[in-house]
Amino acid sequence: MKILEDRKPMELKNIKQLIANVYWDLTRDIEQMDTRDIYYEVGYMVSLCVAIGKRKIGQKIYDKFMLK
């Protein structure tokens, strides 16, 4: 299921950049963040990954932050 498969390449690039920015911000700030904020950020990244057809990457992100 590739929801955003037909999007313009620039939109896809922007979504991927957004995922990367949230990932690195979370990696940097995870020690100071509240648990529910971590859950929110991870859920946001995973949902964006699913939306662009990158379900495996979303699962890896989930595993990295939620299985600690």
C-alpha positions as CSV (number, residue, x, y, z in Angstrom):
1,M,0.0,0.0,0.0
2,K,1.8,3.1,-1.2
3,I,-0.4,6.0,-0.4
4,L,1.9,8.8,-1.5
5,E,3.5,6.9,-4.3
6,D,2.1,9.3,-6.9
7,R,3.2,12.5,-5.2
8,K,5.7,14.8,-6.8
9,P,9.3,14.0,-6.2
10,M,9.8,17.3,-4.3
11,E,7.0,16.5,-1.9
12,L,8.5,13.1,-1.3
13,K,11.8,14.6,-0.6
14,N,10.3,17.1,1.8
15,I,8.6,14.2,3.7
16,K,11.9,12.3,3.9
17,Q,13.7,15.4,5.2
18,L,11.0,15.9,7.8
19,I,11.5,12.3,9.0
20,A,15.2,12.8,9.2
21,N,14.9,16.0,11.1
22,V,12.6,14.5,13.7
23,Y,14.8,11.4,14.0
24,W,17.9,13.4,14.7
25,D,16.2,15.8,17.1
26,L,14.8,12.8,19.0
27,T,18.1,11.1,19.1
28,R,19.8,14.2,20.5
29,D,17.1,15.1,23.0
30,I,15.7,11.7,24.1
31,E,17.3,11.9,27.6
32,Q,15.5,15.2,28.5
33,M,12.1,14.2,26.9
34,D,9.0,13.0,28.6
35,T,7.9,9.5,27.7
36,R,4.7,10.5,26.0
37,D,6.6,13.0,23.9
38,I,8.9,10.3,22.7
39,Y,5.8,8.1,21.9
40,Y,4.3,11.0,19.9
41,E,7.5,11.7,17.9
42,V,8.0,8.0,17.1
43,G,4.4,7.6,16.1
44,Y,4.7,10.6,13.8
45,M,7.8,9.3,12.1
46,V,6.4,5.8,11.7
47,S,3.2,7.1,10.2
48,L,5.1,9.2,7.7
49,C,7.2,6.2,6.7
50,V,4.1,4.1,6.2
51,A,2.5,7.0,4.1
52,I,5.4,7.0,1.7
53,G,5.6,3.3,1.5
54,K,8.7,2.7,3.7
55,R,7.1,0.5,6.3
56,K,10.4,-1.4,7.1
57,I,12.1,1.9,7.9
58,G,9.2,2.8,10.1
59,Q,9.5,-0.5,11.9
60,K,13.3,0.1,12.5
61,I,12.6,3.5,13.9
62,Y,9.9,2.0,16.2
63,D,12.3,-0.7,17.4
64,K,15.1,1.7,18.0
65,F,13.2,4.0,20.3
66,M,10.4,2.0,21.7
67,L,12.2,-1.2,22.6
68,K,14.7,0.4,25.1
